[in-house]
Amino acid sequence: MARENPNIIITGTPGVGKTTHAEQLARATGFKHLSVNQIVKDEGFHEGKDEETGSWIVDEDKVSPRPPRNPPLASSGGYILDWHACDLFPERWIDLVIVLRCDSTTLYDRLTARGYKGKKLEENMDSEIMQVLLDEAREAYKEEIVVELRSETTEDAEGIWRGWRCG
């Protein structure tokens, strides 16, 4: 059974603009934006925080049923999933994976402005430089549905999604 609308993942290292892009794409398409990180926090789908980095330790078994087992995601589609990873979501439910990338100077400035430091800053910078999330997306999904986009400025996001429609 084909979905009425595609499901899209917007992924990338923290600070590359996932939420900004997801919100703008949701406005342009009328799709529902699901911030997986917010679901993790709101629903308690974590095992507490890592003491060294201050990041949530995500319980993937708890996250997995939401949204992937949610029937509207699988049947009607029209969701934009925003998270720093993508391989949690079954390929059969995803039609497009957008991996946002950002130059390291811009990303460093964004992350330090958020208060990232020490191990947390280093791990995220290394992840972006080594294109970890792009490689994960390419390993988890068909090559033709994985798209890499640059996200250095707010104008990048505005320009990409202005006038964009599905259907």
C-alpha positions as CSV (number, residue, x, y, z in Angstrom):
1,M,0.0,0.0,0.0
2,A,1.5,3.3,-1.1
3,R,1.5,6.3,1.3
4,E,-0.5,9.4,0.4
5,N,2.5,11.6,1.2
6,P,6.2,10.9,1.7
7,N,7.9,10.7,5.1
8,I,11.1,12.7,5.4
9,I,14.0,12.6,7.9
10,I,16.1,15.6,8.4
11,T,19.2,14.6,10.2
12,G,22.7,15.9,11.0
13,T,25.1,16.9,13.7
14,P,23.6,19.0,16.5
15,G,23.7,22.7,15.5
16,V,23.4,22.2,11.7
17,G,19.9,23.6,11.6
18,K,17.7,20.5,11.6
19,T,14.8,22.0,13.5
20,T,14.9,25.2,11.5
21,H,14.8,23.3,8.2
22,A,12.1,20.9,9.5
23,E,9.9,23.7,10.6
24,Q,10.3,25.6,7.3
25,L,9.6,22.4,5.3
26,A,6.5,21.7,7.5
27,R,5.2,25.1,6.8
28,A,5.9,24.7,3.0
29,T,4.2,21.3,2.8
30,G,1.6,21.1,5.6
31,F,3.4,18.0,6.8
32,K,3.7,17.3,10.6
33,H,7.0,18.0,12.1
34,L,8.1,15.5,14.8
35,S,11.1,16.4,16.9
36,V,12.4,13.1,18.1
37,N,14.6,14.8,20.7
38,Q,11.5,16.5,22.1
39,I,9.6,13.2,22.2
40,V,12.6,11.7,24.1
41,K,12.5,14.5,26.7
42,D,8.7,14.8,27.0
43,E,7.9,11.0,27.1
44,G,11.0,10.1,29.2
45,F,12.4,7.8,26.5
46,H,15.8,8.1,28.0
47,E,17.9,6.6,30.8
48,G,19.0,9.9,32.3
49,K,21.8,12.2,31.2
50,D,25.4,11.4,30.5
51,E,27.4,13.1,33.3
52,E,30.3,14.1,31.1
53,T,28.4,15.5,28.2
54,G,25.1,16.4,29.7
55,S,23.3,14.7,26.8
56,W,20.3,12.5,27.1
57,I,21.0,8.7,27.0
58,V,18.3,7.7,24.6
59,D,16.5,4.4,25.2
60,E,16.0,3.4,21.5
61,D,13.7,0.6,22.5
62,K,11.3,3.2,23.9
63,V,11.7,5.6,21.0
64,S,11.3,2.9,18.4
65,P,7.6,2.5,18.7
66,R,7.2,6.3,18.3
67,P,6.8,7.4,15.6
68,P,7.8,4.4,13.4
69,R,5.1,2.0,14.6
70,N,2.5,4.8,14.5
71,P,0.1,3.8,11.7
72,P,-0.3,7.3,10.1
73,L,3.5,7.4,9.6
74,A,3.4,4.0,7.9
75,S,0.2,4.5,6.0
76,S,-0.6,8.1,5.1
77,G,2.8,9.6,5.6
78,G,3.3,13.4,5.7
79,Y,5.8,13.4,8.5
80,I,9.1,15.3,8.9
81,L,11.3,13.6,11.5
82,D,14.0,15.8,13.0
83,W,16.8,14.0,14.9
84,H,20.5,13.7,15.0
85,A,20.4,10.1,13.8
86,C,18.3,8.3,11.2
87,D,19.0,4.6,11.3
88,L,16.4,4.0,14.0
89,F,13.6,4.4,11.4
90,P,12.9,1.5,9.1
91,E,13.7,2.1,5.4
92,R,10.2,1.0,4.4
93,W,8.7,4.0,6.1
94,I,11.1,6.7,4.8
95,D,11.0,8.2,1.4
96,L,13.6,10.9,1.7
97,V,16.6,11.4,4.1
98,I,18.1,14.9,4.2
99,V,21.5,15.2,5.8
100,L,22.3,18.7,6.7
101,R,26.0,19.7,6.7
102,C,27.8,22.8,8.0
103,D,31.3,24.1,7.8
104,S,33.2,23.5,11.0
105,T,33.8,27.2,11.9
106,T,30.1,28.0,11.7
107,L,29.2,24.8,13.6
108,Y,31.8,25.5,16.3
109,D,30.4,29.0,16.8
110,R,26.8,27.6,17.0
111,L,27.7,24.9,19.5
112,T,29.8,27.1,21.8
113,A,26.9,29.6,21.7
114,R,24.7,26.8,23.0
115,G,27.1,26.1,25.8
116,Y,28.7,23.0,24.4
117,K,32.3,22.4,25.7
118,G,34.7,19.7,26.4
119,K,33.9,16.2,25.3
120,K,30.4,17.1,24.0
121,L,31.8,19.9,21.7
122,E,34.7,17.7,20.6
123,E,32.4,14.7,19.8
124,N,30.0,16.8,17.8
125,M,32.7,18.6,15.9
126,D,34.5,15.3,15.1
127,S,31.1,13.8,13.9
128,E,30.6,16.6,11.4
129,I,34.2,16.7,10.2
130,M,34.2,12.9,9.7
131,Q,30.7,13.0,8.1
132,V,29.5,10.3,10.4
133,L,25.7,11.1,10.0
134,L,26.0,11.2,6.2
135,D,27.8,7.9,6.2
136,E,25.1,6.4,8.5
137,A,22.3,7.6,6.3
138,R,24.0,6.1,3.2
139,E,24.4,2.8,5.0
140,A,20.9,2.6,6.3
141,Y,18.9,3.8,3.2
142,K,19.0,3.5,-0.6
143,E,21.5,5.9,-2.1
144,E,18.8,7.6,-4.2
145,I,16.8,8.8,-1.2
146,V,19.7,10.3,0.7
147,V,20.4,14.0,-0.1
148,E,23.2,16.1,1.4
149,L,22.4,19.8,1.9
150,R,24.5,22.7,3.1
151,S,23.2,24.7,6.1
152,E,25.5,27.6,6.9
153,T,22.9,30.5,7.1
154,T,19.3,31.1,7.8
155,E,19.0,32.1,4.2
156,D,20.1,28.6,3.2
157,A,17.0,27.1,4.8
158,E,14.7,29.8,3.6
159,G,15.9,29.5,0.0
160,I,15.6,25.8,-0.1
161,W,12.0,25.4,1.1
162,R,10.4,28.6,-0.2
163,G,7.8,27.5,-2.6
164,W,8.6,23.8,-2.1
165,R,5.5,21.5,-2.3
166,C,4.9,17.8,-2.4
167,G,2.3,16.2,-4.4
